[in-house]
Amino acid sequence: MNTEDLDAQTLQTRSELAEHYRQIIPLLGEDCKREGLIKTPVRVAKAMQYLTQGYREDPAAALRSAMFEEENYKQMVIVKDIDFFSLCEHHMLPFFGKVHVAYIPKKYLTGLSKIPRVVDIFARRLQIQERLTLQIKECIQQTLDPLGVMVVIEAQHMCMQMRGVEKQNSMTTTSDFTGFFQQAKTREEFMNLIHNRSK
């Protein structure tokens, strides 16, 4: 995106962020006037604005932008293997993985691309995996009012892999559900479907 396309507030925020990073780099032991680092403060500021742009977007509006009445379909709708990247709020290091979402319509369907859009909006905020799972579930439940929603997230956390316990192969799984997914049989069907990988 060209700077001409950005509003004055966005550019002002970027400038202020860059100035803070110019002050942080020397505290880490580097010289921000070194050739490779001269433009780093602005680059990091742009990256952080992108990685946190979910604060400025409405996930419910994304669902409503392609919301259709369909009262005849009452089976599970699944969008699985949705790639996501987020920043943990504790260390501002990335965590990333896949989100699997299912809902059972009562009256409304949404465009299939809107489910990943909701994931992206919530993921592009400072997050913890548990809250991200809950927010995606609640947004779909409140906006579409389906018979049930289930969300499963499988993620790797760089705050565990790069620092702290340094366990490179650890995976964290979280889930949350409403309505018909409170029945063990329905949850089991969903889990079997999302883990039935094509060979």
TILO-353697 format. One record per residue (C-alpha): residue number from 0; residue in three letters; x, y, z. Coordinates in nm, 2 decimals, decimal comma. Layout:
N
> NUM|Ala|X|Y|Z
...
//
This chain:
199
> 0|Met|0,00|0,00|0,00
> 1|Asn|0,13|0,34|-0,10
> 2|Thr|0,17|0,61|0,17
> 3|Glu|-0,07|0,83|-0,03
> 4|Asp|-0,34|0,57|0,04
> 5|Leu|-0,29|0,59|0,42
> 6|Asp|-0,48|0,84|0,64
> 7|Ala|-0,30|1,10|0,85
> 8|Gln|-0,36|0,92|1,18
> 9|Thr|-0,21|0,59|1,05
> 10|Leu|0,10|0,78|0,92
> 11|Gln|0,13|0,97|1,25
> 12|Thr|0,11|0,64|1,45
> 13|Arg|0,37|0,48|1,22
> 14|Ser|0,61|0,77|1,28
> 15|Glu|0,57|0,75|1,66
> 16|Leu|0,62|0,38|1,66
> 17|Ala|0,93|0,42|1,45
> 18|Glu|1,07|0,67|1,69
> 19|His|1,02|0,43|1,98
> 20|Tyr|1,21|0,16|1,79
> 21|Arg|1,50|0,40|1,72
> 22|Gln|1,53|0,44|2,10
> 23|Ile|1,50|0,06|2,17
> 24|Ile|1,77|-0,06|1,92
> 25|Pro|2,06|0,11|2,11
> 26|Leu|1,93|-0,03|2,44
> 27|Leu|1,97|-0,38|2,28
> 28|Gly|2,34|-0,30|2,21
> 29|Glu|2,32|-0,20|1,84
> 30|Asp|2,38|0,11|1,64
> 31|Cys|2,06|0,22|1,46
> 32|Lys|2,27|0,44|1,23
> 33|Arg|2,44|0,13|1,09
> 34|Glu|2,35|0,08|0,72
> 35|Gly|2,15|-0,24|0,78
> 36|Leu|1,95|-0,08|1,06
> 37|Ile|1,88|0,27|0,93
> 38|Lys|1,54|0,18|0,79
> 39|Thr|1,46|-0,09|1,05
> 40|Pro|1,25|0,13|1,29
> 41|Val|1,01|0,22|1,00
> 42|Arg|1,00|-0,13|0,88
> 43|Val|0,92|-0,27|1,22
> 44|Ala|0,66|0,00|1,27
> 45|Lys|0,49|-0,10|0,94
> 46|Ala|0,51|-0,47|1,04
> 47|Met|0,35|-0,40|1,38
> 48|Gln|0,07|-0,20|1,22
> 49|Tyr|0,00|-0,49|0,99
> 50|Leu|0,02|-0,76|1,26
> 51|Thr|-0,22|-0,57|1,48
> 52|Gln|-0,47|-0,43|1,22
> 53|Gly|-0,74|-0,66|1,36
> 54|Tyr|-0,81|-0,39|1,62
> 55|Arg|-0,94|-0,17|1,34
> 56|Glu|-1,16|-0,43|1,18
> 57|Asp|-1,50|-0,57|1,27
> 58|Pro|-1,52|-0,95|1,24
> 59|Ala|-1,90|-0,96|1,27
> 60|Ala|-1,93|-0,71|0,98
> 61|Ala|-1,72|-0,95|0,77
> 62|Leu|-1,97|-1,24|0,84
> 63|Arg|-2,27|-1,01|0,77
> 64|Ser|-2,12|-0,90|0,44
> 65|Ala|-2,20|-1,24|0,29
> 66|Met|-2,48|-1,37|0,50
> 67|Phe|-2,76|-1,57|0,33
> 68|Glu|-3,09|-1,72|0,45
> 69|Glu|-3,10|-2,09|0,40
> 70|Glu|-3,35|-2,28|0,62
> 71|Asn|-3,32|-2,62|0,45
> 72|Tyr|-2,96|-2,70|0,54
> 73|Lys|-2,91|-2,82|0,89
> 74|Gln|-2,58|-3,02|0,86
> 75|Met|-2,23|-2,93|0,97
> 76|Val|-2,04|-2,67|0,77
> 77|Ile|-1,66|-2,71|0,82
> 78|Val|-1,38|-2,49|0,72
> 79|Lys|-1,06|-2,66|0,83
> 80|Asp|-0,68|-2,60|0,81
> 81|Ile|-0,71|-2,22|0,82
> 82|Asp|-0,35|-2,09|0,86
> 83|Phe|-0,30|-1,81|1,11
> 84|Phe|-0,03|-1,61|1,26
> 85|Ser|-0,06|-1,40|1,58
> 86|Leu|0,15|-1,23|1,85
> 87|Cys|0,13|-1,35|2,20
> 88|Glu|0,05|-1,07|2,44
> 89|His|0,30|-1,18|2,70
> 90|His|0,62|-1,16|2,50
> 91|Met|0,50|-1,03|2,16
> 92|Leu|0,65|-1,33|1,99
> 93|Pro|0,46|-1,52|1,72
> 94|Phe|0,24|-1,82|1,76
> 95|Phe|0,10|-1,98|1,46
> 96|Gly|-0,08|-2,29|1,33
> 97|Lys|-0,42|-2,39|1,20
> 98|Val|-0,78|-2,32|1,30
> 99|His|-1,07|-2,56|1,23
> 100|Val|-1,42|-2,42|1,25
> 101|Ala|-1,76|-2,59|1,22
> 102|Tyr|-2,11|-2,45|1,26
> 103|Ile|-2,46|-2,60|1,21
> 104|Pro|-2,69|-2,34|1,05
> 105|Lys|-3,03|-2,27|1,19
> 106|Lys|-3,14|-2,00|0,94
> 107|Tyr|-2,82|-1,83|0,81
> 108|Leu|-2,51|-1,93|0,61
> 109|Thr|-2,21|-1,71|0,55
> 110|Gly|-1,97|-1,71|0,26
> 111|Leu|-1,70|-1,97|0,32
> 112|Ser|-1,42|-1,71|0,28
> 113|Lys|-1,56|-1,51|0,57
> 114|Ile|-1,47|-1,77|0,83
> 115|Pro|-1,10|-1,73|0,76
> 116|Arg|-1,15|-1,36|0,75
> 117|Val|-1,29|-1,37|1,11
> 118|Val|-0,99|-1,58|1,21
> 119|Asp|-0,75|-1,32|1,06
> 120|Ile|-0,92|-1,03|1,23
> 121|Phe|-0,89|-1,18|1,57
> 122|Ala|-0,55|-1,32|1,51
> 123|Arg|-0,41|-0,98|1,41
> 124|Arg|-0,43|-0,85|1,77
> 125|Leu|-0,21|-0,92|2,07
> 126|Gln|-0,36|-1,26|2,18
> 127|Ile|-0,35|-1,57|2,38
> 128|Gln|-0,46|-1,89|2,21
> 129|Glu|-0,74|-1,95|2,46
> 130|Arg|-0,90|-1,61|2,40
> 131|Leu|-0,86|-1,64|2,02
> 132|Thr|-1,05|-1,97|2,03
> 133|Leu|-1,33|-1,81|2,24
> 134|Gln|-1,36|-1,49|2,03
> 135|Ile|-1,39|-1,68|1,70
> 136|Lys|-1,66|-1,91|1,85
> 137|Glu|-1,86|-1,62|2,00
> 138|Cys|-1,85|-1,40|1,69
> 139|Ile|-1,99|-1,68|1,47
> 140|Gln|-2,25|-1,78|1,74
> 141|Gln|-2,37|-1,42|1,80
> 142|Thr|-2,37|-1,31|1,43
> 143|Leu|-2,52|-1,62|1,26
> 144|Asp|-2,71|-1,76|1,55
> 145|Pro|-2,65|-2,12|1,44
> 146|Leu|-2,75|-2,44|1,62
> 147|Gly|-2,39|-2,48|1,73
> 148|Val|-2,03|-2,37|1,67
> 149|Met|-1,71|-2,55|1,74
> 150|Val|-1,35|-2,41|1,70
> 151|Val|-1,03|-2,60|1,74
> 152|Ile|-0,69|-2,43|1,72
> 153|Glu|-0,36|-2,62|1,70
> 154|Ala|-0,06|-2,39|1,74
> 155|Gln|0,32|-2,36|1,80
> 156|His|0,44|-2,08|2,03
> 157|Met|0,77|-1,92|1,96
> 158|Cys|0,78|-1,80|2,33
> 159|Met|0,81|-2,17|2,42
> 160|Gln|1,04|-2,26|2,13
> 161|Met|1,29|-1,97|2,12
> 162|Arg|1,31|-1,89|2,49
> 163|Gly|1,19|-2,03|2,83
> 164|Val|1,16|-2,41|2,81
> 165|Glu|1,28|-2,42|2,44
> 166|Lys|1,06|-2,71|2,34
> 167|Gln|1,07|-2,70|1,96
> 168|Asn|0,82|-2,97|1,89
> 169|Ser|0,55|-2,88|2,13
> 170|Met|0,20|-2,82|2,00
> 171|Thr|-0,09|-2,65|2,19
> 172|Thr|-0,45|-2,74|2,12
> 173|Thr|-0,75|-2,55|2,24
> 174|Ser|-1,12|-2,59|2,17
> 175|Asp|-1,45|-2,43|2,25
> 176|Phe|-1,81|-2,51|2,14
> 177|Thr|-2,18|-2,42|2,17
> 178|Gly|-2,52|-2,58|2,11
> 179|Phe|-2,53|-2,92|1,93
> 180|Phe|-2,15|-2,95|1,98
> 181|Gln|-2,21|-3,00|2,35
> 182|Gln|-2,31|-3,36|2,25
> 183|Ala|-2,00|-3,58|2,25
> 184|Lys|-2,11|-3,76|1,93
> 185|Thr|-2,13|-3,43|1,73
> 186|Arg|-1,79|-3,32|1,86
> 187|Glu|-1,64|-3,66|1,77
> 188|Glu|-1,78|-3,64|1,42
> 189|Phe|-1,62|-3,29|1,38
> 190|Met|-1,28|-3,41|1,52
> 191|Asn|-1,28|-3,72|1,29
> 192|Leu|-1,36|-3,50|0,99
> 193|Ile|-1,08|-3,24|1,05
> 194|His|-0,82|-3,50|1,11
> 195|Asn|-0,91|-3,71|0,81
> 196|Arg|-0,62|-3,58|0,60
> 197|Ser|-0,61|-3,65|0,23
> 198|Lys|-0,32|-3,88|0,13
//
